[in-house]
């Protein structure tokens, strides 16, 4: 018992260090968006946006309900911390410390459950804590740490319910599936997998029916309020339009205006481009499986061990979720998956991959030891386990340290505020970043020709356009600005600032 307590205490301390060490502010669009929403929530402003980063499912005007593309749980976790301790990035990270800690503890419990020695359970937990290539993301206000906890928790609870069907276990599994969906849109797969494995279980029909009802009840106990919010705000329980990304022929179509994509357009060349994309994405995602999920050395062991355990009741959900999430982001939502969707989603599998990898390594040592009698299996397991822990720690530090995000205020935004009039609203490549530094609302640059700009400007009261080359849609590269764009002097190479004159656009 003392060993368990010692692990829990040390894991809490190291989780705090890991979350706080590498990240002091947002560093990319997703993180800016989730943090901005958390700040507004903490200040009592509700879940509301004053900018658009994508036109899919876009509202008619701004401000508007937030999280019409991404899900809100990450912002809520950060918002609760800031509502309690005051608005700051460190306060926002408190909930993320607890999420990472919870995922590490779950890994430890899972390792002991499959009868790994205590020292290997410690190393398994440490591998998830260090994170490998995920290290610098654990402290980011994004879905990584929350989904590592609630996603793996849902699969763990499902496994327990499959082994010993009880009402409370199905309810807990359903509620955690709800939290998974509230964290990520693809978290719905957790519920679908739960239903799938329950329907195929060798259980009496009545017991399956009760299990499905309890799963649904647990899921709705979490997601019900979000469905109601969306029904009131946008007229449907979930935003529509995101599924169209399955037909993308290139990633920038995400920013099309108007956001219309059809299967007929995607199949104009007979589907050749769609197949080429998926073939390329397959190899990219295979790299994610090996390097991110498998820490390179654990990949073959974890895949082999999961395959051999796939028919066991506890592991069925893990098997089908792993297969489903990789298939979805390779065969269906390929471009979204390769641009970060899969990288985010696999955090739900990290506790399982780590334990499976070490368990598979143990079996491999036993197989070799039977052929090489001079081998000492116990010593070999200890040496290899220590080597795995050291490799993961090195991979984590070497990948995170050069990209450590420190708090800073770029001069660009100070100068921008000095040039723009009060109340300006800007169209630029990353409006979430602009809002974080300046508090100015706006919209994203559309993947469209310049004649679309006045249409968007009228709709959302946009006053200025900011072009930062080369991060500008190709269709907006022009040498001579159209008549409705008046150049504004701005002393930055590669940055062009324009005032929009709608009278000239008629």
MILUMRO-845745 format. One record per residue (C-alpha): residue number from 1; x, y, z. Coordinates in nm, 2 decimals, always signed. Example, Ala and Ser with C-alpha at 12.3 -4.5 7.8 and 13.67 -1.06 7.14 Angstrom:
BEGIN
@nr 1	X +1.23	Y -0.45	Z +0.78
@nr 2	X +1.37	Y -0.11	Z +0.71
% end
This chain:
BEGIN
@nr 1	X +0.00	Y +0.00	Z +0.00
@nr 2	X +0.29	Y +0.23	Z +0.08
@nr 3	X +0.42	Y +0.17	Z -0.27
@nr 4	X +0.09	Y +0.27	Z -0.43
@nr 5	X +0.08	Y +0.59	Z -0.22
@nr 6	X +0.44	Y +0.68	Z -0.31
@nr 7	X +0.37	Y +0.63	Z -0.68
@nr 8	X +0.05	Y +0.85	Z -0.66
@nr 9	X +0.23	Y +1.13	Z -0.47
@nr 10	X +0.54	Y +1.12	Z -0.70
@nr 11	X +0.31	Y +1.11	Z -1.01
@nr 12	X +0.13	Y +1.42	Z -0.89
@nr 13	X +0.45	Y +1.61	Z -0.84
@nr 14	X +0.59	Y +1.51	Z -1.17
@nr 15	X +0.26	Y +1.58	Z -1.35
@nr 16	X +0.27	Y +1.93	Z -1.22
@nr 17	X +0.63	Y +1.98	Z -1.34
@nr 18	X +0.55	Y +1.83	Z -1.68
@nr 19	X +0.24	Y +2.04	Z -1.74
@nr 20	X +0.41	Y +2.37	Z -1.62
@nr 21	X +0.76	Y +2.31	Z -1.76
@nr 22	X +0.71	Y +2.32	Z -2.14
@nr 23	X +0.42	Y +2.56	Z -2.20
@nr 24	X +0.35	Y +2.91	Z -2.06
@nr 25	X +0.10	Y +3.02	Z -2.32
@nr 26	X -0.09	Y +2.90	Z -2.63
@nr 27	X +0.12	Y +2.84	Z -2.95
@nr 28	X -0.12	Y +2.74	Z -3.23
@nr 29	X -0.48	Y +2.79	Z -3.34
@nr 30	X -0.64	Y +2.51	Z -3.14
@nr 31	X -0.47	Y +2.61	Z -2.82
@nr 32	X -0.55	Y +2.98	Z -2.87
@nr 33	X -0.91	Y +2.90	Z -2.93
@nr 34	X -0.96	Y +2.67	Z -2.63
@nr 35	X -0.78	Y +2.92	Z -2.40
@nr 36	X -0.97	Y +3.22	Z -2.52
@nr 37	X -1.30	Y +3.04	Z -2.47
@nr 38	X -1.19	Y +2.94	Z -2.12
@nr 39	X -1.11	Y +3.30	Z -2.03
@nr 40	X -1.45	Y +3.42	Z -2.13
@nr 41	X -1.62	Y +3.13	Z -1.94
@nr 42	X -1.41	Y +3.21	Z -1.63
@nr 43	X -1.52	Y +3.58	Z -1.65
@nr 44	X -1.88	Y +3.48	Z -1.66
@nr 45	X -1.93	Y +3.57	Z -2.03
@nr 46	X -2.05	Y +3.22	Z -2.12
@nr 47	X -1.94	Y +3.01	Z -2.41
@nr 48	X -1.93	Y +3.29	Z -2.67
@nr 49	X -1.69	Y +3.37	Z -2.96
@nr 50	X -1.61	Y +3.71	Z -3.10
@nr 51	X -1.42	Y +3.57	Z -3.40
@nr 52	X -1.44	Y +3.29	Z -3.65
@nr 53	X -1.15	Y +3.06	Z -3.74
@nr 54	X -1.35	Y +2.85	Z -3.98
@nr 55	X -1.66	Y +2.91	Z -4.19
@nr 56	X -1.81	Y +2.56	Z -4.15
@nr 57	X -2.13	Y +2.59	Z -3.95
@nr 58	X -2.06	Y +2.96	Z -3.92
@nr 59	X -2.32	Y +3.19	Z -3.75
@nr 60	X -2.48	Y +3.48	Z -3.93
@nr 61	X -2.31	Y +3.74	Z -3.71
@nr 62	X -2.07	Y +3.79	Z -3.42
@nr 63	X -2.06	Y +3.75	Z -3.13
@nr 64	X -2.20	Y +3.40	Z -3.15
@nr 65	X -2.21	Y +3.07	Z -2.96
@nr 66	X -1.87	Y +2.91	Z -2.93
@nr 67	X -1.75	Y +2.56	Z -3.00
@nr 68	X -1.95	Y +2.51	Z -3.32
@nr 69	X -1.66	Y +2.30	Z -3.46
@nr 70	X -1.45	Y +2.19	Z -3.16
@nr 71	X -1.60	Y +2.05	Z -2.84
@nr 72	X -1.60	Y +2.25	Z -2.51
@nr 73	X -1.46	Y +2.02	Z -2.24
@nr 74	X -1.10	Y +2.14	Z -2.27
@nr 75	X -1.22	Y +2.50	Z -2.23
@nr 76	X -1.44	Y +2.41	Z -1.94
@nr 77	X -1.15	Y +2.24	Z -1.76
@nr 78	X -0.93	Y +2.54	Z -1.80
@nr 79	X -1.22	Y +2.78	Z -1.72
@nr 80	X -1.30	Y +2.62	Z -1.39
@nr 81	X -0.93	Y +2.66	Z -1.28
@nr 82	X -0.93	Y +3.03	Z -1.37
@nr 83	X -1.27	Y +3.09	Z -1.22
@nr 84	X -1.13	Y +2.95	Z -0.89
@nr 85	X -0.78	Y +3.10	Z -0.89
@nr 86	X -0.80	Y +3.40	Z -1.12
@nr 87	X -0.74	Y +3.44	Z -1.49
@nr 88	X -0.39	Y +3.32	Z -1.58
@nr 89	X -0.24	Y +3.05	Z -1.79
@nr 90	X -0.11	Y +2.87	Z -1.48
@nr 91	X -0.45	Y +2.86	Z -1.33
@nr 92	X -0.59	Y +2.72	Z -1.65
@nr 93	X -0.33	Y +2.44	Z -1.64
@nr 94	X -0.44	Y +2.32	Z -1.29
@nr 95	X -0.71	Y +2.10	Z -1.44
@nr 96	X -0.46	Y +1.97	Z -1.69
@nr 97	X -0.23	Y +1.86	Z -1.41
@nr 98	X -0.52	Y +1.66	Z -1.26
@nr 99	X -0.60	Y +1.51	Z -1.60
@nr 100	X -0.25	Y +1.40	Z -1.67
@nr 101	X -0.22	Y +1.26	Z -1.32
@nr 102	X -0.54	Y +1.07	Z -1.36
@nr 103	X -0.42	Y +0.91	Z -1.68
@nr 104	X -0.09	Y +0.81	Z -1.52
@nr 105	X -0.27	Y +0.65	Z -1.22
@nr 106	X -0.50	Y +0.47	Z -1.46
@nr 107	X -0.19	Y +0.34	Z -1.64
@nr 108	X -0.04	Y +0.21	Z -1.31
@nr 109	X -0.37	Y +0.04	Z -1.21
@nr 110	X -0.39	Y -0.12	Z -1.56
@nr 111	X -0.03	Y -0.25	Z -1.54
@nr 112	X -0.10	Y -0.41	Z -1.20
@nr 113	X -0.43	Y -0.55	Z -1.34
@nr 114	X -0.24	Y -0.75	Z -1.61
@nr 115	X +0.01	Y -0.86	Z -1.34
@nr 116	X +0.31	Y -0.66	Z -1.44
@nr 117	X +0.57	Y -0.64	Z -1.16
@nr 118	X +0.55	Y -0.32	Z -0.96
@nr 119	X +0.86	Y -0.17	Z -1.10
@nr 120	X +0.72	Y -0.22	Z -1.45
@nr 121	X +0.40	Y -0.06	Z -1.34
@nr 122	X +0.60	Y +0.24	Z -1.23
@nr 123	X +0.78	Y +0.26	Z -1.56
@nr 124	X +0.45	Y +0.23	Z -1.76
@nr 125	X +0.31	Y +0.52	Z -1.57
@nr 126	X +0.63	Y +0.72	Z -1.62
@nr 127	X +0.61	Y +0.66	Z -2.00
@nr 128	X +0.26	Y +0.81	Z -2.01
@nr 129	X +0.37	Y +1.10	Z -1.79
@nr 130	X +0.68	Y +1.18	Z -1.99
@nr 131	X +0.48	Y +1.13	Z -2.31
@nr 132	X +0.75	Y +1.10	Z -2.57
@nr 133	X +0.65	Y +1.32	Z -2.86
@nr 134	X +0.34	Y +1.43	Z -2.66
@nr 135	X +0.55	Y +1.58	Z -2.38
@nr 136	X +0.52	Y +1.94	Z -2.47
@nr 137	X +0.14	Y +1.91	Z -2.54
@nr 138	X +0.03	Y +1.78	Z -2.19
@nr 139	X +0.03	Y +2.14	Z -2.06
@nr 140	X -0.13	Y +2.29	Z -2.36
@nr 141	X -0.49	Y +2.41	Z -2.33
@nr 142	X -0.62	Y +2.16	Z -2.58
@nr 143	X -0.77	Y +1.81	Z -2.58
@nr 144	X -0.45	Y +1.61	Z -2.51
@nr 145	X -0.45	Y +1.57	Z -2.14
@nr 146	X -0.83	Y +1.57	Z -2.09
@nr 147	X -0.88	Y +1.31	Z -2.36
@nr 148	X -0.60	Y +1.10	Z -2.22
@nr 149	X -0.80	Y +1.07	Z -1.90
@nr 150	X -1.16	Y +1.05	Z -2.01
@nr 151	X -1.10	Y +0.86	Z -2.33
@nr 152	X -0.89	Y +0.59	Z -2.16
@nr 153	X -1.12	Y +0.60	Z -1.86
@nr 154	X -1.42	Y +0.52	Z -2.09
@nr 155	X -1.24	Y +0.22	Z -2.24
@nr 156	X -1.13	Y +0.10	Z -1.90
@nr 157	X -1.48	Y +0.13	Z -1.76
@nr 158	X -1.62	Y -0.05	Z -2.07
@nr 159	X -1.37	Y -0.34	Z -2.02
@nr 160	X -1.48	Y -0.37	Z -1.65
@nr 161	X -1.85	Y -0.37	Z -1.75
@nr 162	X -1.78	Y -0.64	Z -2.02
@nr 163	X -1.61	Y -0.86	Z -1.77
@nr 164	X -1.88	Y -0.82	Z -1.50
@nr 165	X -2.20	Y -0.66	Z -1.63
@nr 166	X -2.34	Y -0.44	Z -1.35
@nr 167	X -2.57	Y -0.14	Z -1.37
@nr 168	X -2.33	Y +0.11	Z -1.22
@nr 169	X -2.05	Y +0.00	Z -1.45
@nr 170	X -2.26	Y +0.06	Z -1.76
@nr 171	X -2.36	Y +0.39	Z -1.63
@nr 172	X -2.01	Y +0.50	Z -1.56
@nr 173	X -1.89	Y +0.37	Z -1.90
@nr 174	X -2.17	Y +0.57	Z -2.06
@nr 175	X -2.09	Y +0.89	Z -1.87
@nr 176	X -1.72	Y +0.86	Z -1.96
@nr 177	X -1.81	Y +0.81	Z -2.32
@nr 178	X -2.01	Y +1.13	Z -2.29
@nr 179	X -1.71	Y +1.31	Z -2.15
@nr 180	X -1.50	Y +1.18	Z -2.43
@nr 181	X -1.75	Y +1.32	Z -2.68
@nr 182	X -1.77	Y +1.65	Z -2.49
@nr 183	X -1.39	Y +1.66	Z -2.54
@nr 184	X -1.36	Y +1.57	Z -2.90
@nr 185	X -1.61	Y +1.52	Z -3.19
@nr 186	X -1.45	Y +1.19	Z -3.27
@nr 187	X -1.50	Y +1.09	Z -2.91
@nr 188	X -1.84	Y +0.97	Z -3.03
@nr 189	X -1.65	Y +0.66	Z -3.14
@nr 190	X -1.62	Y +0.57	Z -2.77
@nr 191	X -1.99	Y +0.53	Z -2.75
@nr 192	X -2.02	Y +0.35	Z -3.09
@nr 193	X -1.75	Y +0.10	Z -2.99
@nr 194	X -1.92	Y +0.04	Z -2.65
@nr 195	X -2.25	Y -0.04	Z -2.83
@nr 196	X -2.07	Y -0.26	Z -3.08
@nr 197	X -1.89	Y -0.48	Z -2.82
@nr 198	X -2.20	Y -0.50	Z -2.61
@nr 199	X -2.42	Y -0.61	Z -2.90
@nr 200	X -2.17	Y -0.88	Z -2.99
@nr 201	X -2.11	Y -1.00	Z -2.64
@nr 202	X -2.25	Y -1.35	Z -2.54
@nr 203	X -2.51	Y -1.21	Z -2.30
@nr 204	X -2.88	Y -1.27	Z -2.27
@nr 205	X -3.09	Y -1.04	Z -2.49
@nr 206	X -3.25	Y -0.88	Z -2.19
@nr 207	X -2.91	Y -0.81	Z -2.03
@nr 208	X -2.79	Y -0.65	Z -2.36
@nr 209	X -3.10	Y -0.43	Z -2.37
@nr 210	X -3.05	Y -0.31	Z -2.01
@nr 211	X -2.68	Y -0.25	Z -2.08
@nr 212	X -2.77	Y -0.03	Z -2.38
@nr 213	X -3.02	Y +0.17	Z -2.19
@nr 214	X -2.77	Y +0.23	Z -1.91
@nr 215	X -2.50	Y +0.32	Z -2.15
@nr 216	X -2.73	Y +0.57	Z -2.32
@nr 217	X -2.85	Y +0.71	Z -1.98
@nr 218	X -2.49	Y +0.77	Z -1.87
@nr 219	X -2.39	Y +0.93	Z -2.20
@nr 220	X -2.69	Y +1.16	Z -2.20
@nr 221	X -2.63	Y +1.26	Z -1.83
@nr 222	X -2.32	Y +1.43	Z -1.96
@nr 223	X -2.41	Y +1.53	Z -2.32
@nr 224	X -2.77	Y +1.61	Z -2.27
@nr 225	X -2.71	Y +1.97	Z -2.16
@nr 226	X -2.48	Y +2.03	Z -2.46
@nr 227	X -2.74	Y +1.90	Z -2.70
@nr 228	X -3.00	Y +2.13	Z -2.54
@nr 229	X -2.76	Y +2.43	Z -2.56
@nr 230	X -2.70	Y +2.36	Z -2.93
@nr 231	X -3.07	Y +2.32	Z -3.00
@nr 232	X -3.14	Y +2.66	Z -2.85
@nr 233	X -2.84	Y +2.83	Z -3.01
@nr 234	X -2.82	Y +2.68	Z -3.36
@nr 235	X -3.13	Y +2.46	Z -3.40
@nr 236	X -2.96	Y +2.12	Z -3.40
@nr 237	X -2.81	Y +1.90	Z -3.12
@nr 238	X -2.47	Y +1.90	Z -3.29
@nr 239	X -2.32	Y +2.14	Z -3.55
@nr 240	X -2.35	Y +2.03	Z -3.91
@nr 241	X -2.10	Y +2.05	Z -4.19
@nr 242	X -1.79	Y +1.90	Z -4.03
@nr 243	X -1.84	Y +1.56	Z -4.20
@nr 244	X -1.78	Y +1.73	Z -4.54
@nr 245	X -1.41	Y +1.73	Z -4.46
@nr 246	X -1.42	Y +1.36	Z -4.59
@nr 247	X -1.43	Y +1.50	Z -4.94
@nr 248	X -1.14	Y +1.75	Z -4.90
@nr 249	X -0.89	Y +1.73	Z -5.19
@nr 250	X -0.65	Y +1.97	Z -5.00
@nr 251	X -0.65	Y +2.10	Z -4.65
@nr 252	X -0.71	Y +2.46	Z -4.72
@nr 253	X -1.06	Y +2.37	Z -4.83
@nr 254	X -1.14	Y +2.38	Z -4.46
@nr 255	X -1.14	Y +2.76	Z -4.50
@nr 256	X -1.36	Y +2.78	Z -4.81
@nr 257	X -1.62	Y +3.05	Z -4.83
@nr 258	X -1.89	Y +2.96	Z -4.88
@nr 259	X -1.81	Y +2.62	Z -4.71
@nr 260	X -1.97	Y +2.39	Z -4.97
@nr 261	X -1.81	Y +2.06	Z -5.06
@nr 262	X -1.96	Y +1.78	Z -5.26
@nr 263	X -1.88	Y +1.42	Z -5.33
@nr 264	X -1.94	Y +1.49	Z -5.70
@nr 265	X -1.66	Y +1.75	Z -5.70
@nr 266	X -1.42	Y +1.52	Z -5.52
@nr 267	X -1.49	Y +1.24	Z -5.77
@nr 268	X -1.45	Y +1.46	Z -6.08
@nr 269	X -1.12	Y +1.28	Z -6.17
@nr 270	X -1.27	Y +0.94	Z -6.09
@nr 271	X -1.16	Y +0.94	Z -5.73
@nr 272	X -0.79	Y +0.92	Z -5.81
@nr 273	X -0.70	Y +1.22	Z -5.60
@nr 274	X -0.90	Y +1.09	Z -5.30
@nr 275	X -0.71	Y +0.75	Z -5.32
@nr 276	X -0.37	Y +0.92	Z -5.35
@nr 277	X -0.44	Y +1.13	Z -5.04
@nr 278	X -0.54	Y +0.82	Z -4.84
@nr 279	X -0.23	Y +0.63	Z -4.95
@nr 280	X -0.01	Y +0.92	Z -4.84
@nr 281	X -0.20	Y +0.96	Z -4.52
@nr 282	X -0.17	Y +0.59	Z -4.45
@nr 283	X +0.21	Y +0.62	Z -4.43
@nr 284	X +0.20	Y +0.94	Z -4.23
@nr 285	X -0.04	Y +0.78	Z -3.98
@nr 286	X +0.17	Y +0.46	Z -3.96
@nr 287	X +0.46	Y +0.69	Z -3.85
@nr 288	X +0.23	Y +0.84	Z -3.58
@nr 289	X +0.15	Y +0.48	Z -3.46
@nr 290	X +0.51	Y +0.39	Z -3.44
@nr 291	X +0.67	Y +0.71	Z -3.31
@nr 292	X +0.40	Y +0.87	Z -3.11
@nr 293	X +0.19	Y +0.59	Z -2.98
@nr 294	X +0.46	Y +0.32	Z -2.96
@nr 295	X +0.76	Y +0.53	Z -2.85
@nr 296	X +0.93	Y +0.36	Z -3.15
@nr 297	X +1.06	Y +0.06	Z -2.95
@nr 298	X +0.73	Y -0.05	Z -2.80
@nr 299	X +0.53	Y -0.05	Z -3.13
@nr 300	X +0.57	Y -0.41	Z -3.24
@nr 301	X +0.52	Y -0.55	Z -2.89
@nr 302	X +0.21	Y -0.35	Z -2.82
@nr 303	X +0.05	Y -0.44	Z -3.15
@nr 304	X +0.12	Y -0.81	Z -3.11
@nr 305	X +0.00	Y -0.82	Z -2.75
@nr 306	X -0.33	Y -0.64	Z -2.84
@nr 307	X -0.38	Y -0.88	Z -3.13
@nr 308	X -0.34	Y -1.18	Z -2.90
@nr 309	X -0.57	Y -1.03	Z -2.63
@nr 310	X -0.83	Y -0.90	Z -2.87
@nr 311	X -1.09	Y -1.17	Z -2.79
@nr 312	X -1.06	Y -1.11	Z -2.41
@nr 313	X -1.37	Y -0.93	Z -2.27
@nr 314	X -1.17	Y -0.64	Z -2.12
@nr 315	X -0.96	Y -0.57	Z -2.43
@nr 316	X -1.24	Y -0.59	Z -2.69
@nr 317	X -1.32	Y -0.22	Z -2.66
@nr 318	X -0.96	Y -0.11	Z -2.68
@nr 319	X -0.91	Y -0.33	Z -2.99
@nr 320	X -1.21	Y -0.19	Z -3.18
@nr 321	X -1.14	Y +0.17	Z -3.07
@nr 322	X -0.78	Y +0.15	Z -3.19
@nr 323	X -0.89	Y +0.00	Z -3.52
@nr 324	X -1.17	Y +0.24	Z -3.56
@nr 325	X -0.99	Y +0.57	Z -3.48
@nr 326	X -0.70	Y +0.48	Z -3.72
@nr 327	X -0.94	Y +0.38	Z -3.99
@nr 328	X -1.15	Y +0.69	Z -3.95
@nr 329	X -0.85	Y +0.93	Z -3.98
@nr 330	X -0.70	Y +0.73	Z -4.27
@nr 331	X -0.99	Y +0.63	Z -4.49
@nr 332	X -1.25	Y +0.89	Z -4.41
@nr 333	X -1.13	Y +1.21	Z -4.26
@nr 334	X -0.78	Y +1.17	Z -4.40
@nr 335	X -0.66	Y +1.53	Z -4.44
@nr 336	X -0.80	Y +1.64	Z -4.10
@nr 337	X -0.64	Y +1.33	Z -3.95
@nr 338	X -0.30	Y +1.38	Z -4.08
@nr 339	X -0.31	Y +1.75	Z -3.98
@nr 340	X -0.35	Y +1.67	Z -3.62
@nr 341	X -0.68	Y +1.48	Z -3.57
@nr 342	X -0.52	Y +1.14	Z -3.51
@nr 343	X -0.23	Y +1.29	Z -3.31
@nr 344	X -0.49	Y +1.44	Z -3.07
@nr 345	X -0.72	Y +1.13	Z -3.06
@nr 346	X -0.47	Y +0.86	Z -2.98
@nr 347	X -0.40	Y +1.01	Z -2.63
@nr 348	X -0.70	Y +0.80	Z -2.52
@nr 349	X -0.49	Y +0.49	Z -2.61
@nr 350	X -0.16	Y +0.59	Z -2.45
@nr 351	X -0.22	Y +0.41	Z -2.11
@nr 352	X -0.31	Y +0.09	Z -2.30
@nr 353	X -0.04	Y +0.11	Z -2.55
@nr 354	X +0.23	Y +0.15	Z -2.28
@nr 355	X +0.10	Y -0.15	Z -2.07
@nr 356	X +0.06	Y -0.36	Z -2.38
@nr 357	X +0.41	Y -0.28	Z -2.50
@nr 358	X +0.57	Y -0.38	Z -2.18
@nr 359	X +0.36	Y -0.69	Z -2.15
@nr 360	X +0.45	Y -0.79	Z -2.51
@nr 361	X +0.82	Y -0.72	Z -2.44
@nr 362	X +0.80	Y -0.96	Z -2.14
@nr 363	X +0.65	Y -1.23	Z -2.35
@nr 364	X +0.92	Y -1.18	Z -2.62
@nr 365	X +1.19	Y -1.22	Z -2.35
@nr 366	X +1.04	Y -1.55	Z -2.24
@nr 367	X +1.03	Y -1.68	Z -2.60
@nr 368	X +1.39	Y -1.59	Z -2.65
@nr 369	X +1.49	Y -1.73	Z -2.31
@nr 370	X +1.35	Y -2.07	Z -2.41
@nr 371	X +1.58	Y -2.08	Z -2.70
@nr 372	X +1.89	Y -1.92	Z -2.54
@nr 373	X +1.93	Y -2.10	Z -2.21
@nr 374	X +2.21	Y -1.87	Z -2.09
@nr 375	X +1.95	Y -1.58	Z -2.08
@nr 376	X +1.81	Y -1.48	Z -1.74
@nr 377	X +1.45	Y -1.37	Z -1.81
@nr 378	X +1.41	Y -1.17	Z -1.49
@nr 379	X +1.73	Y -0.98	Z -1.55
@nr 380	X +1.66	Y -0.92	Z -1.92
@nr 381	X +1.31	Y -0.79	Z -1.83
@nr 382	X +1.46	Y -0.54	Z -1.58
@nr 383	X +1.73	Y -0.42	Z -1.82
@nr 384	X +1.49	Y -0.38	Z -2.11
@nr 385	X +1.23	Y -0.20	Z -1.89
@nr 386	X +1.49	Y +0.04	Z -1.76
@nr 387	X +1.61	Y +0.10	Z -2.12
@nr 388	X +1.25	Y +0.17	Z -2.23
@nr 389	X +1.20	Y +0.42	Z -1.95
@nr 390	X +1.53	Y +0.60	Z -2.03
@nr 391	X +1.45	Y +0.61	Z -2.40
@nr 392	X +1.10	Y +0.76	Z -2.34
@nr 393	X +1.25	Y +1.02	Z -2.10
@nr 394	X +1.51	Y +1.11	Z -2.36
@nr 395	X +1.26	Y +1.13	Z -2.64
@nr 396	X +1.04	Y +1.35	Z -2.43
@nr 397	X +1.30	Y +1.60	Z -2.33
@nr 398	X +1.48	Y +1.61	Z -2.66
@nr 399	X +1.15	Y +1.68	Z -2.85
@nr 400	X +1.00	Y +1.93	Z -2.60
@nr 401	X +1.30	Y +2.13	Z -2.48
@nr 402	X +1.38	Y +2.30	Z -2.82
@nr 403	X +1.01	Y +2.39	Z -2.87
@nr 404	X +0.94	Y +2.51	Z -2.52
@nr 405	X +0.67	Y +2.78	Z -2.53
@nr 406	X +0.75	Y +3.09	Z -2.31
@nr 407	X +0.52	Y +3.37	Z -2.24
@nr 408	X +0.58	Y +3.67	Z -2.47
@nr 409	X +0.40	Y +3.95	Z -2.64
@nr 410	X +0.53	Y +3.99	Z -3.00
@nr 411	X +0.61	Y +4.34	Z -3.11
@nr 412	X +0.38	Y +4.28	Z -3.41
@nr 413	X +0.07	Y +4.30	Z -3.20
@nr 414	X +0.18	Y +4.61	Z -3.00
@nr 415	X +0.24	Y +4.79	Z -3.33
@nr 416	X -0.08	Y +4.66	Z -3.47
@nr 417	X -0.28	Y +4.81	Z -3.18
@nr 418	X -0.11	Y +5.14	Z -3.23
@nr 419	X -0.21	Y +5.15	Z -3.60
@nr 420	X -0.57	Y +5.02	Z -3.59
@nr 421	X -0.86	Y +5.23	Z -3.46
@nr 422	X -1.05	Y +5.13	Z -3.15
@nr 423	X -1.31	Y +4.86	Z -3.23
@nr 424	X -1.14	Y +4.74	Z -3.54
@nr 425	X -1.22	Y +4.39	Z -3.66
@nr 426	X -0.96	Y +4.21	Z -3.86
@nr 427	X -0.95	Y +3.93	Z -4.12
@nr 428	X -0.63	Y +3.74	Z -4.10
@nr 429	X -0.49	Y +3.39	Z -4.11
@nr 430	X -0.53	Y +3.32	Z -3.73
@nr 431	X -0.80	Y +3.53	Z -3.57
@nr 432	X -0.77	Y +3.32	Z -3.25
@nr 433	X -0.41	Y +3.43	Z -3.20
@nr 434	X -0.50	Y +3.79	Z -3.28
@nr 435	X -0.78	Y +3.78	Z -3.01
@nr 436	X -0.54	Y +3.63	Z -2.75
@nr 437	X -0.29	Y +3.92	Z -2.79
@nr 438	X -0.51	Y +4.21	Z -2.87
@nr 439	X -0.87	Y +4.13	Z -2.78
@nr 440	X -0.98	Y +4.22	Z -3.13
@nr 441	X -1.25	Y +4.02	Z -3.30
@nr 442	X -1.25	Y +3.91	Z -3.66
@nr 443	X -1.26	Y +3.62	Z -3.91
@nr 444	X -1.02	Y +3.40	Z -4.08
@nr 445	X -0.89	Y +3.47	Z -4.43
@nr 446	X -1.11	Y +3.27	Z -4.67
@nr 447	X -0.98	Y +3.02	Z -4.93
@nr 448	X -1.15	Y +3.23	Z -5.20
@nr 449	X -1.09	Y +3.50	Z -5.45
@nr 450	X -1.07	Y +3.87	Z -5.34
@nr 451	X -1.42	Y +3.94	Z -5.45
@nr 452	X -1.55	Y +3.74	Z -5.16
@nr 453	X -1.39	Y +3.97	Z -4.90
@nr 454	X -1.66	Y +4.24	Z -4.91
@nr 455	X -1.93	Y +3.98	Z -4.87
@nr 456	X -1.76	Y +3.85	Z -4.55
@nr 457	X -1.68	Y +4.20	Z -4.43
@nr 458	X -2.05	Y +4.31	Z -4.45
@nr 459	X -2.17	Y +4.00	Z -4.28
@nr 460	X -1.93	Y +4.02	Z -3.98
@nr 461	X -1.85	Y +4.40	Z -3.97
@nr 462	X -1.48	Y +4.35	Z -4.07
@nr 463	X -1.28	Y +4.67	Z -4.10
@nr 464	X -0.94	Y +4.55	Z -4.20
@nr 465	X -0.75	Y +4.27	Z -4.38
@nr 466	X -0.41	Y +4.15	Z -4.27
@nr 467	X -0.20	Y +3.94	Z -4.51
@nr 468	X +0.11	Y +3.77	Z -4.37
@nr 469	X +0.30	Y +3.60	Z -4.64
@nr 470	X +0.35	Y +3.32	Z -4.71
@nr 471	X +0.06	Y +3.22	Z -4.47
@nr 472	X -0.20	Y +3.35	Z -4.71
@nr 473	X -0.44	Y +3.14	Z -4.93
@nr 474	X -0.30	Y +3.13	Z -5.28
@nr 475	X -0.62	Y +3.28	Z -5.42
@nr 476	X -0.55	Y +3.60	Z -5.22
@nr 477	X -0.20	Y +3.66	Z -5.36
@nr 478	X -0.22	Y +3.98	Z -5.56
@nr 479	X +0.02	Y +4.25	Z -5.66
@nr 480	X -0.23	Y +4.53	Z -5.70
@nr 481	X -0.50	Y +4.54	Z -5.43
@nr 482	X -0.87	Y +4.56	Z -5.55
@nr 483	X -1.03	Y +4.91	Z -5.52
@nr 484	X -1.20	Y +4.83	Z -5.19
@nr 485	X -0.87	Y +4.76	Z -5.01
@nr 486	X -0.69	Y +5.08	Z -4.90
@nr 487	X -0.33	Y +5.01	Z -4.79
@nr 488	X -0.24	Y +5.10	Z -4.43
@nr 489	X +0.13	Y +5.17	Z -4.36
@nr 490	X +0.27	Y +4.90	Z -4.15
@nr 491	X +0.65	Y +4.85	Z -4.09
@nr 492	X +0.68	Y +4.47	Z -4.12
@nr 493	X +0.83	Y +4.28	Z -4.41
@nr 494	X +0.59	Y +4.03	Z -4.55
@nr 495	X +0.29	Y +4.18	Z -4.38
@nr 496	X +0.03	Y +4.39	Z -4.56
@nr 497	X -0.25	Y +4.57	Z -4.39
@nr 498	X -0.55	Y +4.71	Z -4.56
@nr 499	X -0.86	Y +4.90	Z -4.46
@nr 500	X -1.18	Y +4.78	Z -4.62
@nr 501	X -1.39	Y +5.04	Z -4.80
@nr 502	X -1.72	Y +4.88	Z -4.87
@nr 503	X -1.85	Y +5.17	Z -5.08
@nr 504	X -1.57	Y +5.09	Z -5.33
@nr 505	X -1.69	Y +4.73	Z -5.34
@nr 506	X -2.03	Y +4.80	Z -5.49
% end
